[in-house]
Amino acid sequence: MRFKSTIIGMPFLAIILISSLNLSCISDDNEPDEGVCGGSDHFPYMEEGNQWTYQLESFFMADAEMTVTIAEPLEPGKFKVLIDSDLIDEQIENFWYACGENISQMNTATDDPINNIFRKNDPAIGTIWEGNNNNEVGKYEIIDKNVTVTTDAGSFVCDKITFHIEDAFNVDTIYESSNYGTIKYDGIFLKYELSQKNF
């Protein structure tokens, strides 16, 4: 058995610091049809200027704050996203892309959004997809819906999602709101939750 430290962006999220935001490797069953990437009404929080602030608790580093801001639209449904934290020296630039029923996150503008699925629009309990989290490929699974999560930013109705790496001991849990993005991340080595938002 082994432990793995996993980090999600939001996101939202996040997630979160540098390489942890590169989410990829979905299975063929989860690929959206060609031509569906672009503007989408499924993710209302994807708007220029929207900002999330998270409080982080980590086994490996001091507690910290992280801010994620949608900086500008690059084309329909595609946005530049900026990540700031007192744990990093320079702002991190990322990209979010609404892709039909999915949302993708890329580290560069040239990454393929079809193969970088991060979240799904209103997935049913039992929905599973494969993705990369903190440079480790694992499986996401929707295990519950309509779970109320309360943080300093308010109360939110969320999907409860697990992320598990094969042969790893730990299973991390993500609480995702269809209207507001990532609300809470609960892992063995890293925890974070939404403390403020501006929308």
C-alpha positions in Angstrom: 0.0 0.0 0.0 1.1 3.5 -0.7 -0.1 7.0 0.1 -0.4 9.7 -2.5 -0.8 13.4 -2.1 -3.4 14.6 -4.6 -4.3 18.2 -5.4 -7.2 19.5 -7.5 -7.8 22.8 -8.8 -10.9 24.0 -8.8 -12.0 23.7 -9.8 -12.4 24.7 -10.1 -9.8 24.2 -9.1 -8.0 24.2 -9.0 -6.8 22.6 -9.0 -3.9 23.5 -7.7 -0.3 24.5 -7.6 1.6 24.3 -11.0 1.7 20.7 -12.2 -1.4 19.6 -10.2 -3.6 21.6 -12.6 -2.7 19.4 -15.6 -5.6 17.0 -15.8 -5.7 14.5 -18.7 -6.1 11.0 -20.0 -9.8 10.4 -20.1 -11.1 7.1 -21.4 -12.6 6.9 -24.9 -16.0 6.3 -23.4 -15.9 9.8 -21.8 -14.7 11.7 -24.9 -17.3 14.3 -26.1 -18.3 14.3 -29.7 -16.1 16.3 -32.1 -17.0 19.9 -32.6 -18.7 20.5 -29.2 -15.9 22.5 -27.6 -16.6 26.2 -27.2 -19.3 28.2 -25.4 -21.4 26.3 -22.9 -24.3 27.1 -20.6 -23.5 24.1 -18.4 -20.8 26.0 -16.3 -22.3 29.4 -15.3 -19.3 30.2 -13.1 -17.0 30.4 -16.2 -17.2 34.2 -16.6 -14.5 36.8 -16.8 -13.7 38.4 -13.4 -15.1 35.6 -11.3 -12.7 34.9 -8.4 -12.5 32.2 -5.7 -10.3 32.3 -2.5 -9.4 29.0 -0.8 -7.9 28.3 2.6 -5.3 25.5 2.3 -4.1 23.1 5.0 -1.2 20.8 4.0 0.8 18.1 5.8 3.9 19.3 3.9 3.7 23.1 4.1 2.3 25.9 6.1 -1.4 26.8 5.9 -2.0 29.3 3.2 -4.5 31.1 1.0 -5.0 30.6 -2.7 -6.9 32.8 -5.2 -8.2 31.7 -8.6 -9.4 34.3 -11.0 -10.9 34.0 -14.5 -8.8 36.7 -16.2 -10.1 36.9 -19.8 -11.9 35.0 -22.5 -9.6 33.8 -25.3 -12.4 32.4 -27.5 -16.0 31.2 -26.9 -15.9 29.0 -23.8 -12.1 29.2 -23.3 -10.6 31.4 -20.5 -7.2 32.3 -19.2 -7.2 31.6 -15.4 -4.7 33.1 -12.9 -3.7 31.4 -9.7 -2.0 33.3 -6.8 -0.9 32.0 -3.4 1.6 33.1 -0.7 3.2 29.7 -1.3 4.4 30.5 -4.8 6.7 33.3 -6.1 5.0 33.9 -9.4 1.4 33.8 -10.5 0.4 30.6 -12.4 -1.4 30.9 -15.7 -3.8 28.1 -16.6 -6.7 27.6 -19.2 -10.2 26.4 -18.7 -12.3 25.3 -21.6 -16.1 24.5 -21.6 -16.3 21.4 -23.9 -19.9 20.3 -24.3 -20.9 18.5 -21.1 -17.3 18.7 -19.7 -14.9 21.3 -18.4 -11.2 21.0 -19.2 -8.1 22.5 -17.6 -4.8 22.9 -19.5 -1.4 24.2 -18.5 -0.8 25.6 -22.0 -3.1 27.1 -24.7 -2.0 24.3 -27.1 -3.2 21.4 -24.9 -6.1 19.4 -26.3 -9.3 20.1 -24.3 -10.9 16.9 -25.6 -8.3 14.9 -23.7 -8.1 17.0 -20.5 -11.5 16.5 -18.9 -11.7 17.9 -15.3 -15.4 18.0 -14.4 -18.6 16.9 -16.0 -22.0 18.6 -16.2 -24.5 17.1 -13.7 -23.1 13.5 -13.8 -25.1 10.7 -12.4 -24.1 8.8 -9.3 -21.7 6.1 -10.4 -20.2 8.1 -13.3 -16.5 7.3 -13.5 -13.7 8.9 -15.6 -10.0 8.7 -15.7 -7.8 11.8 -15.2 -4.4 13.1 -14.0 -4.2 14.7 -10.7 -0.8 15.9 -9.3 0.9 14.0 -12.1 -0.7 10.7 -11.0 -3.4 9.1 -13.2 -6.4 8.0 -11.2 -10.2 7.6 -11.4 -12.8 10.1 -10.5 -16.2 8.8 -9.4 -19.5 10.5 -8.5 -20.5 8.9 -5.2 -23.3 11.2 -4.1 -25.4 14.2 -5.2 -27.1 17.1 -3.5 -24.7 17.1 -0.6 -24.8 20.4 1.4 -21.4 21.8 2.2 -21.0 24.8 4.5 -17.8 26.9 4.4 -17.0 30.5 5.3 -18.3 31.5 1.8 -21.7 30.0 2.5 -23.7 26.8 2.0 -23.6 25.0 -1.3 -25.3 22.0 -2.9 -22.6 19.8 -4.3 -21.7 16.6 -6.1 -19.4 14.4 -3.9 -16.6 13.0 -6.0 -13.7 10.7 -5.1 -10.3 10.5 -6.7 -8.3 7.4 -6.3 -4.9 6.2 -7.7 -4.6 2.5 -8.3 -2.5 0.8 -5.5 -2.7 4.0 -3.4 -4.1 3.7 0.2 -5.9 7.1 0.2 -9.0 8.2 -1.5 -9.5 12.0 -1.7 -12.9 13.6 -1.8 -14.0 16.7 -3.8 -17.2 18.6 -3.4 -18.2 20.3 -6.6 -21.1 22.8 -7.2 -22.5 23.0 -10.7 -23.1 26.8 -10.1 -19.9 27.8 -8.2 -17.2 25.2 -9.0 -15.0 23.5 -6.5 -16.2 24.1 -2.9 -14.1 21.7 -0.8 -11.2 19.3 -1.3 -10.6 16.7 1.4 -7.4 14.7 1.1 -5.0 13.0 3.6 -2.1 15.4 2.8 -4.0 18.4 1.5 -7.3 20.0 2.4 -8.8 23.2 1.1 -12.2 24.9 1.1 -13.8 28.0 -0.3 -13.6 31.0 2.0 -14.7 33.8 -0.4 -16.0 34.3 -3.9 -17.0 37.5 -5.7 -20.1 36.2 -7.6 
